[in-house]
Amino acid sequence: MLLIDTSVWISVFRDRTGQVRQKLEMLINDREVLLTRFTQLELLQGSLNEKEWTLLSTYLETQDYVEPAGNSWQAAARIYYDLRRRGLTVRSPIDCCIAQAALERDLLLIHNDRDFETIAQVRSIHQNCKQRDELKSRGLKSIGYERNCLH
């Protein structure tokens, strides 16, 4: 299963050529896609006008979401704390919440956000090498817990 971060959706929406959308569709193929409520929030808050808000809101209502568990908030805060102790920063604790959601459910997080690369420095992230290479070739990044990487 894939968890698609806001950063990817923004790239899709900004791309006037449709190439980013095509790459994402090829990546998704027949896999289940999930979002977080943070992605819903971030996308809606970026709406430029009422028409865009309505269109986006209607689309997002049809999507499947990962909901946080009771201890998710503390675990996400611990990610942020562990980063700070190592002298690393992320721009938003929301990314720690999204990373925690992916960790808890063994999801492959697809993103275009350097904060997730920073988070990967304090959490043991094992990636499927083939998928990682596929994502890189499409201009995307991932962190996840698909435990097939040998190096």
KATAUR-V624460 format. One record per backbone hydrogen bond with DSSP energy under -0.5 kcal/mol. NH is the residue of the N-H (numbers start at 0). CO is the residue of the C=O. If there is no record, write none. Layout:
nh:NH co:CO
nh:NH co:CO
//
This chain:
nh:1 co:31
nh:2 co:107
nh:3 co:1
nh:3 co:33
nh:4 co:2
nh:4 co:109
nh:7 co:4
nh:8 co:4
nh:9 co:5
nh:10 co:6
nh:11 co:7
nh:12 co:8
nh:13 co:9
nh:14 co:10
nh:15 co:13
nh:21 co:17
nh:22 co:18
nh:23 co:19
nh:24 co:20
nh:25 co:21
nh:26 co:22
nh:27 co:23
nh:28 co:24
nh:30 co:27
nh:33 co:1
nh:34 co:63
nh:36 co:65
nh:39 co:35
nh:40 co:36
nh:41 co:37
nh:42 co:38
nh:43 co:39
nh:44 co:40
nh:45 co:41
nh:45 co:42
nh:46 co:43
nh:52 co:48
nh:53 co:49
nh:54 co:50
nh:55 co:51
nh:56 co:52
nh:57 co:53
nh:58 co:54
nh:59 co:55
nh:60 co:56
nh:61 co:58
nh:62 co:59
nh:65 co:34
nh:66 co:64
nh:71 co:68
nh:72 co:68
nh:74 co:70
nh:75 co:71
nh:76 co:72
nh:77 co:73
nh:78 co:74
nh:79 co:75
nh:80 co:76
nh:81 co:77
nh:82 co:78
nh:83 co:79
nh:84 co:80
nh:85 co:81
nh:85 co:82
nh:86 co:83
nh:87 co:82
nh:94 co:91
nh:95 co:91
nh:96 co:92
nh:97 co:93
nh:98 co:94
nh:99 co:95
nh:100 co:96
nh:101 co:97
nh:102 co:98
nh:103 co:99
nh:104 co:100
nh:105 co:101
nh:105 co:102
nh:106 co:101
nh:107 co:0
nh:108 co:106
nh:108 co:142
nh:109 co:2
nh:109 co:107
nh:110 co:140
nh:115 co:112
nh:116 co:112
nh:117 co:113
nh:118 co:114
nh:119 co:115
nh:120 co:117
nh:121 co:118
nh:122 co:118
nh:124 co:122
nh:125 co:123
nh:125 co:143
nh:128 co:126
nh:131 co:127
nh:132 co:128
nh:133 co:129
nh:134 co:130
nh:135 co:131
nh:136 co:132
nh:137 co:133
nh:137 co:134
nh:138 co:135
nh:139 co:134
nh:140 co:110
nh:142 co:108
nh:145 co:125
nh:146 co:144
nh:147 co:145
//
